[in-house]
């Protein structure tokens, strides 16, 4: 019978990309759209990283090792050591973006019907990879009132069943920007030890912490077999299109199983591995500059948001996202209206409704995610648009 | 509980790559190893294709559209038209290698427990993607005696159950090199129409046909909704490391479902999309040269093989593989022995045991796959090694 699979039907459409047709229509009408809806940084990819690819002189664009080039993995050992993570190159499997690291982790550790607990709001594509793997996402709700801190451990425990196999965190968090404290990470450690769970830790935004340092899941002691890091160069070096990430773990069984999935897809992209390897030679102050830029943007956007009447936005400690509560009836409608029916001086702003980041239906209806990936001037203009929009939106609640 | 998933355990290790440690040990002993075991061509990637990447001058390595760059997809429309396939750019989704096209097709069309029928021997990674998707591969055996022609349609029909959703073919075939005739393709058309099945057609080797032309699944009429093409630039332009492929179909429901999987992983690699797009501007005679080279290699390797006592190797019509029957007890043991215990003038040859390409246990034990991806001189030397080896192998049967 010719039909789409149940999982094909269940697969969620991207909540971030579904408004794209409205943005395209707005642009066709001559309206400038400020994109705060997607984590595509405007920061330039370091020239030396791109030049490494441009100056490459091989003659055959060959498959690499299924785990990625050994030279790259050996250099990554130094990178991880520089952030306090002690691993060897055989504990690193290069993946096609962080996306594939998540997929591989789910596929190798979880069967259809197994459950993973994820604090919500969470990165929407975890849902997609879970559907592909037949895995059930069980959300534990975090609250905008305390800045989306780790929910109480009792909330996690109340969700644990015989099918629970893993906790997934993103730290610093996309979409909330929350940076989990050392104490919270230690709480998670006790939880995974007590219930013998995997801890999948998405650390894509490791370097982007504005107050304090990130506590990596790999800084935790005594849980080597539990911890699987999902990593990527996408945000770190503004190299989203490279599609290079990594799965890092000390669990040899997991490495062996993941390698079989890695072999089936042959190898990660060769060009961008060259870029990733070159990035490790960036000067030590590279992140200082980028981080300082993001911090200025964060400070500006948070200040502007909280000055608007009825808006509440906690100050995120990391990544380059913030979730704001707006005085509106429905974030999905509001975000569509911004593109379809609003403009201020021929400009408008594109935001991501937060509903797509919650697993529990009905949550996040007054919340939007803002990615502060634009320069200060553009952020100011985008905030001007939002400020005016909130005064005239038909569904405003104040 | 910390454990590997059942699918992680069921995932097959690569049958091609499992002998790698023995090859590495041989090289360390100073033995030169001719690699006929893997489809990594030695043909140079066209310089203009690599130069397109080297001369690119963007500043931010951005995500592309989840379906791939529109400019690339529009150029692919011309490429497909040049091989008699009429599609528009919205019927093409760029994937991360042909591998991802297979994955997406399986995921979007098949549920866990569904069945796909594949003529064996078949490309081993179909097994891996099937395990990942929970799909059952049902083999229909083709025979070396008739050069691995399409098995009788009655054999397919005897395997069809209520769970059968698709037929998978690779044309020209990896690992057999067999080129399905127009008549065989028409038979398959009747089969998929009669039983309302998808036809997944892997056409990675489309250009490499040495006698006659390829009949694409998309040349068949009246089965637009049934046909899904899995494609890749890997072999076509000797660009395996780019990891760029495509899923092509006129079935809008399938396109919509596949797009959701594509969005979850964000985008295919940006660098290699530039390479893929440039490749479409290669001169029309590009394939003539490559094909002439492969044909010479095929002619040589087939001649050499069939001159060896007890060896039988049908003449493959396409791709760059051949399967030979050898006068040996066990192909797995023989291939390992070639690396571990044999050398001729300090040289040996690495072959792929055919057992890994069969779904039915016990088949292919006397067969090996040879990829003629080396130059004529190296092929001759590799055949010298094989010829001597067959005379002294302890498990020889003549």
Interface residues (C-beta under 8 A of the other chain):
Chain A: X1 X2 X3 X4 X5 X6 X7 X8 X9 X11 X12 X13 X14 X17 X40 X41 X42 X43 X44 X45 X49 X50 X53 X54 X55 X56 X58 X59 X60 X61 X62 X63 X64 X66 X96 X97 X99 X100 X103 X107 X108 X109 X110 X111 X112 X114 X125 X128 X129 X132 X134 X165 X196 X197 X198 X225 X226 X238 X239 X240 X241 X242 X243 X251 X253 X254 X257 X258 X260 X261 X263 X264 X265 X266 X267 X268 X269 X270 X271 X272 X275
Chain B: X1 X2 X3 X4 X5 X6 X7 X8 X9 X11 X12 X13 X14 X17 X40 X41 X42 X43 X44 X45 X49 X50 X53 X54 X55 X56 X58 X59 X60 X61 X62 X63 X64 X66 X96 X97 X99 X100 X103 X107 X108 X109 X110 X111 X112 X114 X125 X128 X129 X132 X134 X165 X196 X197 X198 X225 X226 X238 X239 X240 X241 X242 X243 X251 X253 X254 X257 X258 X260 X261 X263 X264 X265 X266 X267 X268 X269 X270 X271 X272 X275
